[in-house]
Amino acid sequence: MPHAPSVNSNKLLVVVTSLPNMESASTIARALVEAQLAACVQITEGISSIYRWEGKVCEEQEVLLSAKTVAHRWDEICIFIKDSHPYDLPEILAFSPEQYDQQYGEWVQAEVNSKA
């Protein structure tokens, strides 16, 4: 039986989701940081999204949320976003940067791994 490759649990992740407005984005962003699921969350207004939903092409203005965390918090942050999100099917994507400043990476790890 093939063995799954090991994952560096402290590997940085940038978790992205889109929300309908600044209020919902700010609420989720603050909660992620307070729960120590993310070290930092950036919010970008003015995203135009075009997508198909239930057979209809839709176009909406959204807010993009980008949370900085580590790989071993993926399941928790994903569940948290799903439970807190106003959409029936929220976009939740994670990207691992290949390179990043070592001090920044250590800060992110310290923030999401501490038990404050």
NORHUPE-V379741 format. One record per residue. N is the residue number from 1. RES is the residue in three letters. NEAR is the number of other C-alpha atoms within 10 Angstrom. D_CENTER is the distance of its C-alpha to the mean C-alpha in Angstrom with 1 decimal. Layout:
N/RES/NEAR/D_CENTER  N/RES/NEAR/D_CENTER
//
This chain:
1/MET/3/32.9  2/PRO/4/30.3  3/HIS/5/28.2  4/ALA/6/24.4  5/PRO/6/23.4  6/SER/6/22.0  7/VAL/9/18.5  8/ASN/10/18.0  9/SER/12/16.0  10/ASN/18/15.4  11/LYS/16/14.2  12/LEU/25/11.4  13/LEU/22/8.0  14/VAL/20/5.9  15/VAL/24/2.6  16/VAL/18/4.1  17/THR/20/5.9  18/SER/24/9.5  19/LEU/23/11.6  20/PRO/17/15.4  21/ASN/14/16.1  22/MET/17/15.6  23/GLU/11/16.5  24/SER/15/13.9  25/ALA/25/11.1  26/SER/17/12.9  27/THR/12/13.4  28/ILE/19/9.9  29/ALA/21/9.0  30/ARG/14/12.3  31/ALA/16/11.9  32/LEU/22/8.9  33/VAL/18/11.0  34/GLU/12/14.2  35/ALA/14/13.2  36/GLN/21/12.5  37/LEU/23/9.2  38/ALA/27/8.0  39/ALA/20/10.8  40/CYS/18/10.0  41/VAL/20/8.0  42/GLN/13/9.7  43/ILE/17/10.8  44/THR/13/13.0  45/GLU/16/15.7  46/GLY/12/18.0  47/ILE/14/16.1  48/SER/11/18.7  49/SER/12/17.7  50/ILE/11/20.5  51/TYR/10/20.1  52/ARG/9/22.4  53/TRP/8/22.1  54/GLU/6/25.0  55/GLY/7/27.3  56/LYS/8/26.9  57/VAL/9/25.4  58/CYS/11/23.4  59/GLU/11/22.4  60/GLU/12/20.2  61/GLN/15/18.9  62/GLU/19/15.3  63/VAL/22/12.8  64/LEU/20/9.8  65/LEU/22/6.8  66/SER/21/5.3  67/ALA/22/4.3  68/LYS/24/6.9  69/THR/31/7.8  70/VAL/26/10.3  71/ALA/20/11.1  72/HIS/17/13.0  73/ARG/18/10.3  74/TRP/17/8.5  75/ASP/9/10.9  76/GLU/11/10.6  77/ILE/22/6.9  78/CYS/17/7.4  79/ILE/12/10.7  80/PHE/16/9.8  81/ILE/19/7.7  82/LYS/16/10.7  83/ASP/11/13.2  84/SER/14/12.2  85/HIS/20/11.7  86/PRO/12/15.0  87/TYR/12/15.0  88/ASP/7/16.8  89/LEU/8/14.6  90/PRO/15/11.1  91/GLU/14/9.5  92/ILE/15/6.6  93/LEU/13/6.8  94/ALA/18/6.5  95/PHE/12/9.1  96/SER/15/11.4  97/PRO/10/13.5  98/GLU/7/17.1  99/GLN/8/18.3  100/TYR/10/17.3  101/ASP/7/19.5  102/GLN/9/20.5  103/GLN/9/20.7  104/TYR/11/17.2  105/GLY/18/16.0  106/GLU/12/18.3  107/TRP/12/17.1  108/VAL/22/13.4  109/GLN/21/15.0  110/ALA/14/17.5  111/GLU/19/15.1  112/VAL/24/13.0  113/ASN/18/16.3  114/SER/8/18.7  115/LYS/8/20.3  116/ALA/7/21.1
//
